[in-house]
Amino acid sequence: MVSGYEEPQGPRFRVAVENGREEIRVPAQRSWPLLLFLIFWLAMWTVGGCVAIYQLITTHELFLALWLCAWAVGWVFAAGTIAWMIAGAEILNVSAGDLEIGWRVLRFGRTRRYRGTVIRALSPASGNELFRRFQFNLPFLTALKSGAMKFDYGARTIYCCGGLDEAEGRLIVDLVRKRLPAPITDQVSGPSRSR
């Protein structure tokens, strides 16, 4: 027996006007099991660090001082990951013909700007959907190697919009393409072949 039609889902990104500029805002990909694990792990890691700090104050051991340096790195990484999954977003906008891709967590962020005249082969990223869906990206620490949109910039391929699928990537490509210099976005870069 066939039931009613499946309702089409809307995109997981939104287009908003911020500071007088239109932005595409892609919320950070969330993994609830990982988020819950990291919250528990961070609580235990914090207790362990507090005990180690107390021991360092009372014994002045060099090993504890070195261990606390590694502890601090782990704590910042876990806390940053939790903050990214809860309040992070990837933000795209086109300003003066150039593409800006930024990552924000609360008030902290980083933005990279790409010349619109150098961008080539702007397209939705295709590939293994399962791999892309389960690859967890922390763009504030590493460069993205996957995403729903890609383009060539010089001799590199830049990916963005992690955690979205190919259909959402096509929607974002259409929005961005309208705002970039029109003849530039359709050209495919690569070595020229002379015959």
Secondary structure in CASP SS format (residue, H / E / C, confidence):
PFRMAT SS
TARGET T0000
AUTHOR 0000-0000-0000
METHOD secondary structure of the structure
MODEL  1
M C 1.00
V C 1.00
S C 1.00
G C 1.00
Y C 1.00
E C 1.00
E C 1.00
P C 1.00
Q C 1.00
G C 1.00
P C 1.00
R C 1.00
F C 1.00
R E 1.00
V E 1.00
A E 1.00
V E 1.00
E E 1.00
N C 1.00
G C 1.00
R E 1.00
E E 1.00
E E 1.00
I E 1.00
R E 1.00
V E 1.00
P E 1.00
A C 1.00
Q C 1.00
R C 1.00
S C 1.00
W H 1.00
P H 1.00
L H 1.00
L H 1.00
L H 1.00
F H 1.00
L H 1.00
I H 1.00
F H 1.00
W H 1.00
L H 1.00
A H 1.00
M H 1.00
W H 1.00
T H 1.00
V H 1.00
G H 1.00
G H 1.00
C H 1.00
V H 1.00
A H 1.00
I H 1.00
Y H 1.00
Q H 1.00
L H 1.00
I H 1.00
T H 1.00
T H 1.00
H C 1.00
E C 1.00
L H 1.00
F H 1.00
L H 1.00
A H 1.00
L H 1.00
W H 1.00
L H 1.00
C H 1.00
A H 1.00
W H 1.00
A H 1.00
V H 1.00
G H 1.00
W H 1.00
V H 1.00
F H 1.00
A H 1.00
A H 1.00
G H 1.00
T H 1.00
I H 1.00
A H 1.00
W H 1.00
M H 1.00
I H 1.00
A H 1.00
G E 1.00
A E 1.00
E E 1.00
I E 1.00
L E 1.00
N E 1.00
V E 1.00
S E 1.00
A C 1.00
G C 1.00
D E 1.00
L E 1.00
E E 1.00
I E 1.00
G E 1.00
W E 1.00
R E 1.00
V E 1.00
L C 1.00
R C 1.00
F E 1.00
G E 1.00
R E 1.00
T E 1.00
R E 1.00
R E 1.00
Y E 1.00
R C 1.00
G C 1.00
T C 1.00
V C 1.00
I E 1.00
R E 1.00
A E 1.00
L E 1.00
S E 1.00
P E 1.00
A C 1.00
S C 1.00
G C 1.00
N C 1.00
E H 1.00
L H 1.00
F H 1.00
R H 1.00
R H 1.00
F H 1.00
Q C 1.00
F C 1.00
N C 1.00
L C 1.00
P C 1.00
F C 1.00
L C 1.00
T C 1.00
A C 1.00
L C 1.00
K C 1.00
S C 1.00
G C 1.00
A C 1.00
M E 1.00
K E 1.00
F E 1.00
D E 1.00
Y E 1.00
G C 1.00
A C 1.00
R E 1.00
T E 1.00
I E 1.00
Y E 1.00
C E 1.00
C C 1.00
G C 1.00
G C 1.00
L C 1.00
D C 1.00
E H 1.00
A H 1.00
E H 1.00
G H 1.00
R H 1.00
L H 1.00
I H 1.00
V H 1.00
D H 1.00
L H 1.00
V H 1.00
R H 1.00
K H 1.00
R H 1.00
L C 1.00
P C 1.00
A H 1.00
P H 1.00
I H 1.00
T H 1.00
D C 1.00
Q C 1.00
V C 1.00
S C 1.00
G C 1.00
P C 1.00
S C 1.00
R C 1.00
S C 1.00
R C 1.00
END
